[in-house]
Amino acid sequence: MQEPKVSKFIPIIKETLKSKEQYPYNIYRKVDEQIFSLLLPKNKPFEKCSQYFSVEQNNARFYIKNEDKISYQTYIQSHIKELLEDSEISIDSKSKLLKEIATDTINELFESEITSKNLSKVNTLINSKVELLLKEENAMDAMLKVTSYDYYTYTHSIDVAIYAIGFGAYLKLTKEELILLGKAAILHDIGKKFIPHDIITKDGKLTQKEFSLVQKHPTFGVKILKKNGENNETLLEVIEQHHEKCDGSGYPKGLKTDEINKLAKVISICDIFNALTTQRTYKNRMTSFEAFKIMNDMKNQLCTSTLKSFIYFMGH
């Protein structure tokens, strides 16, 4: 006889639950290590009942079943603006919520077919991040708290976008420039989707043939975005140039200092910093100081003034 399917439960941020609101999924609380009890049936108005306050006092979390994840994501996506404007939700919870959305959005882009529909979710996400950063004084600190310890292509893309948006705000870029920068940063490695997984995750040194293929990922990214209707030439240029170096040693075109878009220089520095300070299977993460030391030795390749500003930004 086939054994019954065991549901997996995933945590949600309880601060997002609002009195009298109805949710299109069941919400659970954890009773024991493997035991969950129903707190709120789907489509029933939420009230802060005694079970809620018990959870609140224990600083525990609420959960949904894994099979309800898409319903949860859809609900959060459609209510993100009002959730971010809610003064009762802490800045840390708002940052965690945006990290959840970002993880789901970018994971979907890397794991399934890229479409104009899932690319439109990137617009919503970046707009939300920029709005939060510009409105909330401590937003950048809260966002940095939820950057990833380990390096994966999709978490790396999210973290680079966080650094880039915060750094861009420090550089006093306009809101429109911040949105473009954030979108370019989160999509900068989307072309890696078309590089064989064993090459992307290879522990040792790449062969010349493998590296030549990796060098094409900025061009692949631009191509797939164009195919899905992206026509902002500046955005496409920034994505294509994020591996260019000021001394002409970069790729795919070997551009030099003045030929490289200023926003591409920002992403390049955020990209390298995050890669150095996250854990990989084949190397330990560096401290910020160690990373800056290596980046300073790359000053012929990186824009010196941009790097100097980034170091000040990270230290302020």
C-alpha positions as CSV (number, residue, x, y, z in Angstrom):
1,M,0.0,0.0,0.0
2,Q,1.3,3.4,-0.9
3,E,2.2,5.6,2.0
4,P,0.3,8.9,2.4
5,K,2.2,11.9,1.2
6,V,3.8,13.9,4.0
7,S,3.3,17.7,3.6
8,K,6.3,20.0,4.0
9,F,5.8,23.2,5.8
10,I,7.5,26.5,5.1
11,P,7.6,29.5,7.4
12,I,6.0,32.8,6.6
13,I,6.4,36.3,8.2
14,K,3.6,36.6,10.8
15,E,3.7,40.4,10.9
16,T,2.1,40.4,7.5
17,L,-1.1,38.9,8.9
18,K,-3.8,41.5,9.3
19,S,-7.0,41.4,11.3
20,K,-10.1,40.5,9.3
21,E,-8.0,39.7,6.2
22,Q,-8.8,36.4,4.4
23,Y,-6.0,34.3,2.9
24,P,-6.3,31.8,0.0
25,Y,-4.3,29.2,2.0
26,N,-4.3,27.5,5.4
27,I,-2.0,28.9,8.0
28,Y,-0.4,26.7,10.7
29,R,1.6,27.0,13.9
30,K,4.3,24.6,15.0
31,V,3.3,22.5,18.0
32,D,6.3,20.1,18.1
33,E,9.3,19.3,15.9
34,Q,7.2,17.5,13.3
35,I,3.7,18.5,14.4
36,F,1.7,21.4,13.1
37,S,-1.8,22.5,14.0
38,L,-4.2,24.6,11.9
39,L,-4.3,28.2,13.1
40,L,-6.4,29.7,10.3
41,P,-8.4,27.9,7.6
42,K,-8.1,29.5,4.1
43,N,-10.7,32.2,3.2
44,K,-11.6,32.7,6.9
45,P,-11.1,36.2,8.5
46,F,-7.9,36.3,10.6
47,E,-8.2,37.3,14.3
48,K,-5.5,37.5,16.8
49,C,-6.7,34.6,18.8
50,S,-5.1,33.0,21.9
51,Q,-3.0,30.7,19.7
52,Y,-1.6,33.8,17.9
53,F,-0.4,35.4,21.1
54,S,1.1,32.1,22.3
55,V,3.1,32.1,19.1
56,E,3.9,35.8,19.5
57,Q,5.3,35.3,23.1
58,N,7.5,32.4,22.0
59,N,8.8,34.4,19.0
60,A,7.8,31.4,16.8
61,R,6.7,31.5,13.2
62,F,3.6,30.7,11.2
63,Y,3.7,28.2,8.4
64,I,2.0,27.2,5.2
65,K,2.1,23.9,3.4
66,N,4.6,23.7,0.5
67,E,1.7,23.0,-1.9
68,D,0.2,26.4,-1.1
69,K,3.5,28.2,-1.9
70,I,2.3,29.5,-5.3
71,S,-0.9,30.9,-3.7
72,Y,1.1,32.5,-1.0
73,Q,3.6,34.0,-3.5
74,T,0.8,35.3,-5.7
75,Y,-1.0,36.9,-2.7
76,I,2.2,38.6,-1.4
77,Q,3.2,39.9,-4.9
78,S,-0.3,41.5,-5.3
79,H,-0.2,43.1,-1.9
80,I,3.4,44.1,-1.6
81,K,2.9,47.8,-1.9
82,E,0.5,48.0,1.0
83,L,2.6,45.6,3.1
84,L,5.7,47.8,2.6
85,E,3.7,50.9,3.5
86,D,2.3,49.3,6.7
87,S,3.9,51.1,9.7
88,E,3.1,48.1,12.0
89,I,5.5,45.9,10.0
90,S,9.1,46.3,11.1
91,I,11.8,47.2,8.6
92,D,13.5,43.9,9.3
93,S,10.4,42.0,8.4
94,K,9.9,44.1,5.2
95,S,13.4,43.3,4.2
96,K,12.9,39.5,4.8
97,L,9.7,39.7,2.8
98,L,11.5,41.3,-0.1
99,K,14.2,38.7,0.1
100,E,11.6,35.9,0.0
101,I,10.0,37.5,-3.1
102,A,13.4,38.0,-4.7
103,T,14.5,34.4,-4.1
104,D,11.3,33.0,-5.6
105,T,11.3,35.4,-8.5
106,I,15.0,34.9,-9.5
107,N,14.9,31.2,-8.8
108,E,11.9,30.9,-11.2
109,L,13.9,32.8,-13.9
110,F,16.9,30.4,-13.6
111,E,14.9,27.2,-13.2
112,S,12.1,27.7,-15.8
113,E,11.6,29.3,-19.1
114,I,12.2,33.1,-19.2
115,T,9.0,34.9,-20.2
116,S,7.8,38.5,-20.2
117,K,5.5,37.6,-17.3
118,N,8.2,36.5,-14.9
119,L,10.4,39.3,-16.0
120,S,7.6,41.8,-15.1
121,K,7.9,40.4,-11.5
122,V,11.5,41.7,-11.5
123,N,10.2,45.2,-12.2
124,T,7.8,45.0,-9.3
125,L,10.5,43.7,-7.0
126,I,13.1,46.3,-7.9
127,N,10.6,49.2,-7.7
128,S,9.6,47.9,-4.2
129,K,13.3,47.7,-3.0
130,V,14.0,51.2,-4.3
131,E,10.8,52.6,-2.7
132,L,11.7,51.0,0.7
133,L,15.3,52.2,0.5
134,L,14.3,55.8,-0.2
135,K,11.5,55.9,2.4
136,E,13.1,54.0,5.4
137,E,16.2,55.4,7.0
138,N,17.5,51.9,8.2
139,A,16.4,50.0,5.1
140,M,19.9,49.4,3.7
141,D,21.2,47.9,7.0
142,A,18.1,45.7,7.2
143,M,18.6,44.5,3.6
144,L,22.3,43.7,4.2
145,K,21.3,41.5,7.2
146,V,19.5,39.1,4.8
147,T,22.2,38.8,2.2
148,S,23.3,35.2,1.7
149,Y,26.2,33.5,3.4
150,D,26.7,30.9,0.6
151,Y,27.2,31.6,-3.1
152,Y,24.6,30.4,-5.6
153,T,24.0,32.1,-8.9
154,Y,20.5,33.3,-8.0
155,T,21.3,34.4,-4.4
156,H,24.4,36.2,-5.8
157,S,22.2,38.1,-8.2
158,I,19.9,39.2,-5.4
159,D,22.7,40.3,-3.2
160,V,24.5,42.2,-5.9
161,A,21.2,44.1,-6.5
162,I,21.0,45.0,-2.8
163,Y,24.6,46.3,-2.8
164,A,24.1,48.1,-6.1
165,I,20.8,49.9,-5.0
166,G,22.3,50.9,-1.7
167,F,25.5,52.1,-3.2
168,G,23.6,53.9,-6.0
169,A,21.6,55.8,-3.3
170,Y,24.9,56.7,-1.6
171,L,26.1,58.1,-4.9
172,K,22.9,60.1,-5.1
173,L,21.6,58.6,-8.3
174,T,18.1,59.6,-9.3
175,K,15.2,57.2,-8.5
176,E,15.0,56.3,-12.2
177,E,18.7,55.4,-12.3
178,L,18.4,53.4,-9.1
179,I,15.5,51.3,-10.6
180,L,17.5,50.7,-13.8
181,L,20.7,49.9,-11.8
182,G,18.8,47.5,-9.5
183,K,17.1,45.7,-12.5
184,A,20.5,45.4,-14.3
185,A,22.1,44.1,-11.2
186,I,19.6,41.4,-10.4
187,L,19.6,40.3,-14.1
188,H,23.3,40.7,-14.7
189,D,24.0,36.9,-14.6
190,I,20.8,35.7,-16.3
191,G,22.9,34.7,-19.3
192,K,24.5,32.0,-17.1
193,K,21.2,30.1,-17.5
194,F,22.5,29.1,-20.9
195,I,25.9,27.9,-19.7
196,P,26.1,24.1,-18.7
197,H,25.6,23.7,-15.0
198,D,28.8,21.7,-14.5
199,I,30.8,24.5,-15.8
200,I,29.1,27.1,-13.6
201,T,29.7,25.0,-10.5
202,K,33.1,23.6,-11.4
203,D,35.5,23.6,-8.3
204,G,38.8,23.8,-10.2
205,K,40.1,26.1,-12.9
206,L,38.2,26.3,-16.1
207,T,39.7,25.2,-19.3
208,Q,40.2,27.9,-22.0
209,K,37.2,26.4,-23.9
210,E,35.0,26.5,-20.8
211,F,36.1,30.1,-19.9
212,S,35.4,31.2,-23.5
213,L,31.9,29.9,-23.1
214,V,31.4,31.6,-19.7
215,Q,32.6,34.9,-21.2
216,K,29.6,34.8,-23.5
217,H,27.0,35.0,-20.6
218,P,26.6,38.8,-20.7
219,T,25.8,38.6,-24.5
220,F,23.5,35.6,-23.9
221,G,21.7,37.7,-21.2
222,V,21.1,40.6,-23.5
223,K,19.9,38.3,-26.2
224,I,17.2,36.6,-24.1
225,L,16.0,39.9,-22.6
226,K,15.7,41.4,-26.1
227,K,13.8,38.3,-27.2
228,N,11.3,38.9,-24.3
229,G,10.7,42.6,-25.2
230,E,13.3,44.5,-23.2
231,N,14.1,47.6,-25.3
232,N,15.9,49.8,-22.8
233,E,19.3,50.2,-24.5
234,T,21.0,51.6,-21.3
235,L,19.8,48.6,-19.3
236,L,21.0,46.1,-21.9
237,E,24.3,48.0,-22.2
238,V,24.9,47.9,-18.5
239,I,24.2,44.1,-18.3
240,E,26.5,43.5,-21.3
241,Q,29.3,45.5,-19.8
242,H,29.4,44.2,-16.2
243,H,32.6,42.2,-16.8
244,E,34.4,44.9,-18.8
245,K,37.6,46.2,-17.1
246,C,39.1,49.7,-17.2
247,D,42.4,48.5,-18.6
248,G,40.6,46.7,-21.5
249,S,41.2,43.2,-20.1
250,G,37.5,42.5,-19.6
251,Y,34.8,40.9,-21.8
252,P,32.9,40.5,-24.1
253,K,34.3,43.6,-26.0
254,G,37.5,44.6,-24.2
255,L,36.2,48.1,-23.5
256,K,38.3,50.7,-21.6
257,T,37.5,53.3,-18.9
258,D,35.5,55.9,-20.7
259,E,33.8,53.4,-22.9
260,I,32.2,51.6,-19.9
261,N,28.8,52.8,-18.6
262,K,29.1,54.2,-15.0
263,L,26.3,51.9,-13.8
264,A,28.2,48.9,-15.2
265,K,31.2,50.0,-13.1
266,V,29.0,50.0,-10.0
267,I,27.7,46.5,-10.7
268,S,31.2,45.2,-11.5
269,I,32.4,46.3,-8.0
270,C,29.3,44.9,-6.2
271,D,29.6,41.7,-8.2
272,I,33.3,41.1,-7.2
273,F,32.8,42.1,-3.6
274,N,29.9,39.7,-3.1
275,A,31.7,36.8,-4.9
276,L,34.7,37.3,-2.6
277,T,32.7,37.6,0.7
278,T,30.4,34.5,0.2
279,Q,31.2,30.9,0.9
280,R,31.9,28.5,-2.0
281,T,32.4,24.8,-2.0
282,Y,36.0,25.3,-3.0
283,K,37.0,28.4,-1.0
284,N,36.1,30.1,2.3
285,R,34.5,33.5,2.4
286,M,36.7,36.5,2.9
287,T,36.1,39.4,5.4
288,S,35.3,42.8,3.9
289,F,38.8,44.0,4.7
290,E,40.4,41.0,2.8
291,A,38.1,41.6,-0.1
292,F,38.9,45.3,-0.3
293,K,42.6,44.5,-0.2
294,I,42.3,42.2,-3.3
295,M,40.0,44.7,-5.0
296,N,42.5,47.5,-4.4
297,D,45.2,45.4,-6.1
298,M,42.8,45.4,-9.1
299,K,42.7,49.2,-9.3
300,N,43.9,49.1,-12.9
301,Q,40.9,47.0,-13.8
302,L,38.3,48.7,-11.6
303,C,37.3,52.3,-11.7
304,T,39.4,53.8,-8.9
305,S,37.0,56.5,-7.9
306,T,34.0,54.1,-7.9
307,L,35.9,51.6,-5.8
308,K,37.0,54.3,-3.3
309,S,33.3,55.4,-3.0
310,F,32.2,51.8,-2.5
311,I,34.7,51.3,0.4
312,Y,33.4,54.5,2.0
313,F,29.8,53.4,1.5
314,M,30.4,50.0,3.1
315,G,32.1,51.7,6.1
316,H,29.6,54.4,6.7
